Amino acid sequence: MARGDKEWVADIIAGIADIRADTAGMDFSAFTAKPAIVRSVLYSIAVMGEAAKKISPEFKAAHPDVPWRAIAGTRDRIVHEYFRTNTRRIRDVVVDDIDALEEAVRKPPALPSSGP
């Protein structure tokens, strides 16, 4: 069965939930002290990036607040340049970006404005 936007967005939301569960209560030191947690977060971000690549252009256009290219680009860097992954930047994504991302993908698309 083909997957649609609903399933791809669900993957993003599940990745966010996994990241929150794995990193709850952790500061940067605790995060970096647990390589398994870092790998888990990297995997979740990679899955979210792959899902972002699969979402339809129509859904992306209806959700312009989501940085689709940045999400996909982060996935590409994790997968293809894993040896250059910056743990501080990954932690910053966890702390600074996932709440806004979840809010943006859950937001219903704006209704087209009707003319005067």
trRosetta pair geometry for C-beta under 8 A, 3 or more apart (Angstrom, degrees):
i j d omega theta_ij theta_ji phi_ij phi_ji
3 7 4.2 -102 -159 74 100 144
3 8 6.3 112 142 -47 118 81
3 54 7.1 19 93 151 119 141
4 7 5.8 102 54 13 55 97
4 8 7.3 -111 117 0 32 95
4 56 7.8 -14 -164 -26 72 118
5 8 5.6 -59 -143 41 35 109
5 9 5.9 33 160 -18 71 107
5 55 5.4 68 -123 -142 85 81
5 56 5.4 -67 -66 12 113 102
5 59 4.4 157 -129 -63 144 154
6 9 6.1 -57 -147 39 24 108
6 10 6.4 29 151 -22 61 108
7 10 5.4 -51 -147 34 33 116
7 11 6.7 39 151 -23 63 99
8 11 5.6 -48 -156 28 35 115
8 12 6.9 35 147 -17 63 100
8 51 4.3 154 -166 -168 81 91
8 52 7.6 152 167 -65 116 24
8 54 4.9 -160 -107 87 138 108
8 55 4.9 -165 108 -75 149 79
9 12 5.5 -50 -154 33 40 113
9 13 6.3 36 150 -16 69 105
9 51 7.4 161 -65 161 22 127
9 55 7.0 77 -57 -103 78 121
9 59 7.7 -129 -54 -179 117 146
9 105 5.3 174 -146 171 103 119
10 13 5.7 -54 -144 41 33 110
10 14 6.1 36 154 -21 66 106
11 14 5.7 -53 -144 38 29 112
11 15 6.3 34 154 -22 63 105
11 47 6.0 -127 171 153 109 103
11 48 6.9 178 127 -99 88 50
11 50 8.0 -67 135 80 147 89
11 51 4.1 -175 85 -87 127 146
12 15 5.7 -54 -151 33 30 113
12 16 6.6 32 151 -19 63 103
12 48 4.8 84 -122 -136 71 89
12 51 5.1 -149 -52 94 84 143
12 52 6.8 84 -86 -60 124 81
12 101 7.2 -122 170 151 118 114
12 102 7.9 178 132 -98 98 63
12 105 5.7 -122 98 -152 142 179
13 16 5.6 -50 -150 33 34 114
13 17 6.5 35 151 -18 65 104
13 102 6.3 93 -117 -129 76 93
13 105 6.8 -145 -61 95 90 132
13 106 7.3 85 -94 -68 124 99
14 17 5.6 -52 -148 36 34 112
14 18 6.3 37 152 -21 66 104
15 18 5.6 -52 -147 35 32 112
15 19 6.4 33 154 -19 65 104
15 44 4.1 144 -158 -175 88 89
15 45 7.0 139 174 -71 131 29
15 47 5.2 -176 -87 82 127 110
15 48 4.2 -137 78 -59 164 103
15 51 7.6 -159 -11 13 135 139
16 19 5.8 -54 -149 35 31 111
16 20 6.4 30 153 -18 64 106
16 44 7.7 157 -53 165 24 125
16 48 7.4 87 -46 -94 74 138
16 98 5.0 154 -134 -174 97 113
16 101 6.7 -168 -89 89 130 112
16 102 5.0 140 173 -73 172 114
17 20 5.8 -55 -149 37 31 111
17 21 6.3 29 155 -18 65 108
18 21 5.8 -57 -146 38 30 110
18 22 6.1 23 158 -15 66 112
18 40 7.0 -133 155 164 110 103
18 44 4.8 -166 85 -103 123 136
19 22 5.9 -61 -143 41 27 107
19 23 6.0 -8 169 9 65 118
19 40 8.0 166 -100 124 56 91
19 41 5.4 76 -123 -124 92 83
19 44 5.0 -165 -57 100 92 157
19 45 7.5 71 -81 -54 132 79
19 94 5.8 -151 171 -123 122 96
19 98 6.0 -148 86 -103 143 164
20 23 6.6 -77 -136 51 20 89
20 24 6.2 49 163 -65 63 88
20 98 7.3 -161 -58 116 91 147
21 24 6.3 -23 -146 -21 24 113
22 37 5.3 159 167 -144 108 89
22 40 5.0 -165 -131 107 160 137
22 41 6.2 -156 93 -63 141 83
22 44 7.8 -167 15 -18 142 145
23 26 4.8 -95 -167 38 67 123
23 31 6.2 17 -133 -103 103 106
23 37 6.6 122 -83 179 72 122
23 41 6.6 49 -51 -81 122 126
23 94 5.6 -11 78 -175 174 145
25 30 7.8 -41 117 94 72 163
26 30 4.1 -137 -148 93 86 120
26 31 4.7 112 145 -61 128 80
26 34 7.7 -85 -127 24 145 130
26 37 7.3 153 -79 156 171 160
27 30 5.3 93 48 14 64 102
27 31 7.0 -120 102 -8 32 95
28 31 5.5 -57 -147 36 31 116
28 32 6.2 19 162 -11 68 108
28 88 7.1 19 -147 -118 130 71
28 91 5.3 78 -115 167 85 165
29 32 6.2 -60 -144 41 27 101
29 33 6.1 28 156 -24 63 113
30 33 5.6 -58 -145 35 29 115
30 34 6.8 8 162 -5 63 111
31 34 6.6 -81 -160 41 25 96
31 37 6.3 -121 -148 106 60 129
31 38 6.7 100 164 -75 80 85
31 41 8.0 6 -160 -11 110 154
31 87 7.5 161 120 174 107 107
31 91 5.4 120 103 -104 162 119
31 94 7.7 177 -123 49 149 158
32 38 6.8 49 -117 -67 43 129
32 87 5.5 83 -104 152 101 147
32 91 7.6 -50 -51 -55 89 138
34 37 3.9 43 109 12 117 115
34 38 6.7 158 94 -15 65 82
35 38 5.3 -51 -146 36 39 114
35 39 6.2 40 155 -19 69 103
36 39 5.7 -52 -148 37 32 111
36 40 6.3 36 151 -22 64 106
37 40 5.5 -52 -147 35 33 115
37 41 6.4 33 154 -18 66 104
38 41 5.9 -56 -150 37 30 109
38 42 6.3 31 152 -19 64 107
38 87 6.2 -35 -134 -126 132 107
38 90 7.1 83 -151 100 86 150
39 42 5.6 -54 -146 38 32 113
39 43 6.3 35 154 -21 65 104
40 43 5.7 -52 -149 34 30 112
40 44 6.5 29 153 -18 63 105
41 44 5.7 -53 -147 36 33 111
41 45 6.3 31 154 -17 66 106
41 90 6.2 113 118 164 126 119
41 94 6.3 -38 -150 -75 137 126
42 45 5.8 -56 -147 38 30 110
42 46 6.3 33 153 -21 65 106
42 78 5.3 170 -166 -154 95 129
42 82 7.9 74 -179 -131 145 96
42 85 6.7 -2 -113 -150 131 157
42 90 6.6 -36 -80 -136 80 146
43 46 5.6 -55 -149 35 31 113
43 47 6.4 31 154 -18 65 104
44 47 5.8 -52 -149 35 32 111
44 48 6.3 33 152 -19 64 106
45 48 5.6 -53 -147 38 33 113
45 49 6.3 36 153 -21 65 106
45 74 6.0 -77 166 129 118 119
45 75 6.6 -162 137 -86 76 69
45 78 6.1 138 95 -41 112 161
45 90 7.1 -119 -18 -141 160 97
45 93 6.7 48 -108 120 136 153
46 49 5.7 -54 -149 36 31 113
46 50 6.5 31 153 -18 64 104
46 75 4.9 111 -136 -140 51 84
46 78 5.0 -124 -77 94 98 137
46 79 5.7 112 -133 -57 121 98
47 50 5.8 -54 -149 35 32 110
47 51 6.4 33 152 -18 65 105
48 51 5.7 -53 -149 37 32 112
48 52 6.3 37 151 -24 64 104
48 71 6.2 -93 129 -172 97 115
48 75 7.1 -155 77 -73 65 115
49 52 5.5 -48 -147 31 33 115
49 53 6.7 37 152 -22 62 100
49 71 5.1 -170 -106 150 69 74
49 72 5.0 130 -168 -114 88 34
49 73 7.6 -131 -142 38 125 27
49 74 5.7 -147 -84 75 132 80
49 75 2.1 -167 102 -44 156 130
49 76 7.0 -143 160 -20 144 60
49 78 7.4 160 13 31 152 121
50 53 5.7 -51 -157 29 35 114
50 54 6.8 26 150 -15 64 109
50 72 8.0 105 -78 -122 25 75
50 75 5.8 177 -41 -166 62 154
51 54 5.8 -65 -153 38 35 109
51 55 6.8 49 152 -40 68 96
52 55 6.0 -38 -151 8 35 116
52 66 7.8 -158 -131 151 111 123
52 68 5.3 174 -180 -150 110 72
52 71 4.2 126 -41 101 172 128
52 72 5.0 -135 95 -59 117 83
52 75 7.3 -179 41 -13 114 138
53 72 4.9 105 -69 -116 90 120
53 75 7.5 -105 -27 63 116 152
55 59 4.9 -98 173 78 104 131
55 60 5.8 124 111 -54 111 91
55 68 7.2 -119 61 -129 125 123
56 59 4.7 96 61 6 86 99
56 60 6.9 -150 97 -3 46 87
57 60 5.5 -56 -146 40 35 114
57 61 6.1 37 155 -22 68 105
58 61 5.8 -53 -147 35 28 110
58 62 6.4 23 154 -15 62 109
59 62 5.7 -61 -149 41 31 109
59 63 6.3 -3 160 10 67 113
59 109 7.8 -121 -139 -69 53 127
60 63 6.3 -78 -143 56 27 88
60 64 7.8 71 157 -86 61 51
60 66 7.2 -110 -138 70 67 116
60 68 5.2 2 -135 -59 116 159
61 64 6.9 4 -163 -65 35 88
62 109 3.4 -31 179 -121 120 128
62 110 7.1 -169 -161 30 74 69
63 66 4.8 22 135 4 108 117
63 104 6.0 109 -173 161 107 90
63 105 6.4 46 -162 -108 157 50
63 107 6.8 136 -121 68 97 100
63 109 6.5 -87 -54 -96 72 82
65 100 8.0 -119 152 168 111 97
65 104 4.4 -142 98 -131 110 121
65 107 7.3 30 43 42 135 148
66 71 7.4 -21 167 -16 95 136
66 101 6.7 76 -129 -139 88 71
66 104 4.6 161 -70 129 81 133
66 105 6.0 68 -89 -69 137 79
67 70 3.8 -5 142 31 119 122
67 71 6.1 137 95 -24 77 85
68 71 5.9 -58 -151 33 29 110
68 72 6.4 21 157 -11 65 109
69 72 5.8 -58 -147 43 32 108
69 73 5.9 34 154 -22 67 111
70 73 5.5 -54 -140 39 29 114
70 74 6.3 35 157 -23 63 101
71 74 5.9 -51 -151 31 28 110
71 75 6.7 31 149 -18 60 104
71 101 7.5 114 -87 -130 126 133
72 75 5.5 -53 -154 35 35 115
72 76 6.4 36 150 -21 67 104
73 76 5.5 -50 -147 34 35 113
73 77 6.4 36 154 -19 65 102
74 77 5.7 -52 -149 35 33 111
74 78 6.4 33 153 -19 65 105
74 93 7.1 105 -146 -103 156 152
75 78 5.8 -57 -149 36 30 110
75 79 6.2 16 159 -9 66 113
76 79 6.0 -63 -142 45 28 103
76 80 5.5 -12 175 16 68 119
76 81 7.8 40 132 10 68 96
77 80 6.8 -68 -120 55 19 85
77 81 5.0 -44 -159 51 61 111
77 84 7.2 -86 -174 82 96 104
77 85 7.1 132 136 -95 96 72
78 81 7.6 -12 -43 60 8 67
78 82 6.1 41 179 -95 46 74
78 85 6.1 54 -117 -99 65 119
79 82 6.8 -14 -153 -54 9 96
81 84 4.5 -29 157 38 105 113
81 85 7.3 150 111 -52 75 67
82 85 5.6 -17 -161 -26 45 116
85 90 6.6 24 175 -43 102 127
86 89 3.9 58 92 12 113 113
86 90 6.7 169 90 -14 59 82
87 90 5.5 -52 -146 36 36 113
87 91 6.3 36 155 -18 67 104
88 91 5.8 -56 -151 38 30 111
88 92 6.4 35 149 -23 64 105
89 92 5.3 -50 -149 33 35 116
89 93 6.7 42 150 -23 64 97
90 93 5.6 -47 -156 27 35 115
90 94 6.8 37 146 -19 63 102
91 94 5.4 -50 -153 33 38 115
91 95 6.3 25 154 -10 69 109
92 95 5.9 -61 -141 45 31 103
92 96 5.3 -8 174 13 71 122
92 97 7.5 59 131 -10 68 105
93 96 6.7 -67 -117 53 16 86
93 97 4.8 -41 -155 35 58 128
93 98 6.9 74 150 -42 72 88
94 97 7.6 13 -19 44 10 85
94 98 6.1 -3 -143 -10 38 126
97 100 6.1 -72 -158 46 44 105
97 101 5.8 43 153 -26 80 112
98 101 5.3 -54 -143 37 36 116
98 102 6.2 37 160 -20 69 102
99 102 6.0 -55 -151 35 29 107
99 103 6.5 28 153 -16 63 108
100 103 5.6 -55 -147 39 33 113
100 104 6.1 32 156 -20 66 109
101 104 5.8 -59 -147 37 29 110
101 105 6.4 15 162 -9 66 108
102 105 6.3 -61 -143 41 28 99
102 106 6.1 19 162 -12 65 115
103 106 6.1 -68 -146 43 24 105
103 107 6.4 39 155 -42 63 103
104 107 5.7 -44 -150 11 30 118
